Structures are given as structure tokens and as C-alpha cells.
């Protein structure tokens, strides 16, 4: 995913019966490791209301990773709520990596992407590049709001496909139930399916699609009827990336 901040974007993964909500706000801090070595941190503030949500976050490389690539960024997304999750209206990612500034801004209408701005612009794609078509940008969510899953019960969390768009790539994250290994969480296994906006010959994507083992554990956010990821692991060519929630604090 070229336009999404390192490591955090990889998990970028995702009821009518839920009661009416007053605004509830949660602060979550995440640590990111590669082969057990700290490489990044992230913090998110999520506010959920009756029919609206907003998420503001910050992320930064840490530990040994800062010796090779210093990354710092902010992200925000806001929109409405559906029976199964979020309906983003706006998404913004702004970060500096290795002294190069990059920005992605996306706008949505009823789940359809209406505009995408990448700064600097994406280079022209040739060769075996799978180009985006208009149908690829319908009924999609951004990498951040996709992590909020709405379910009437724990058993409904994993049986779904999350249609992701990060400003360049369209991909599906197919969730299915897995045996839980952490008390109080719902464990899902996941399969990554690139759809468009990518190069099939890229070995890292082929590995992610064909060989990677992806596991995501979700936990409920208070009594909102939403579930958020608290532990995720993604197998890559260079080792397993793990993202763990250090704490979740309700304001």
C-alpha cells in the first residue's frame, strides 16, 4: 500500500439492534513491532455518537526503525454509521517519511469515493498495473474507519468482508472466525485480496495474498455496539508485524 503509513495501514482491518448512543469517546495507544522489535507507535481518539463518528490519530516510527526511516504523521476520518460499521465522508492522512512529505485526502458520498488527492501525485502506471475502475470505488471504507466493526453479538464480528481503499489500492480483507487465544476478545483470521490499484508482479503483495497469516482480535468499545482491534499480526516477507493496543481509555 504505497500511500498508507507504514505498518499501521496493514491492519487497517474491519447494528441495527444497538441502542441509541450518547457521544462516547475512547483513546487507544498501539505499539507496532517487527519480529518483536519496536518499530512504531500510534494513538487514536475515537468518538461515536448516535449516527456519527470521528477518529483522529497520530503515528510515528520508534526504536531501531528511526535509525533508517523517521516517519511521523497524523490522520483523521469522519462520517456516519451503518448497521455494520462506518460510512466515511472524509479521510485525511498527512505524514513525513525520510524527510519526504506525503498527503492523501479522500472524500466519499454514501460509501462511494468522489475524490482522491495524493500529494505528490502518483506516477503514471504502466506494464502489468491493475487500474482502478469506477465500480471499484463503490461501497468502500478507508483504512482507519474500517477498524470499527458494528455487531449485534460477538458471533457477528468475523463473518464479513471489508472493502478497503487507501487512496491508490483497492483491496478486500476477508474475515472469518478463529479460536480465541485472549480472554475477552473475539479472534478473527483474515485473508488479503488485492482488487485494483496494484502491480501483480510485486512480490510483497503476492506474499501477502498467497502466504501471509493474518490474525485480528477485537474487543467491544464500551456499550456502543462497536468492536475495535486490540491485537493484530500480519506475516510479511521479512517477518511478522504485530500491532497491540496498550490501553483503551474511555473519557
Secondary structure, DSSP 4 states (H G I P E B T S, - for coil): -TTS-TTGGGG----TTSPP---EEEEEEEEEEETTEEEEEEEEEEEE-SSEEEEEEEEEE-GGGGGT--EEEEEEEEEEE-SSSEEEEEEEEEEEETTEEEEEEEEEETTEEEEEEEESPPPP--TTEE---GGGGSS-B-TTGGG-EE-SSGGGSSSEEEEEE-SS-EEEEEEEE----STT-EEEEEEEEEEESEETT-HHHHHHHHT--EEEEEEE-TTSSEEEEEEEEEEETTEEEEEEEEEEEE-
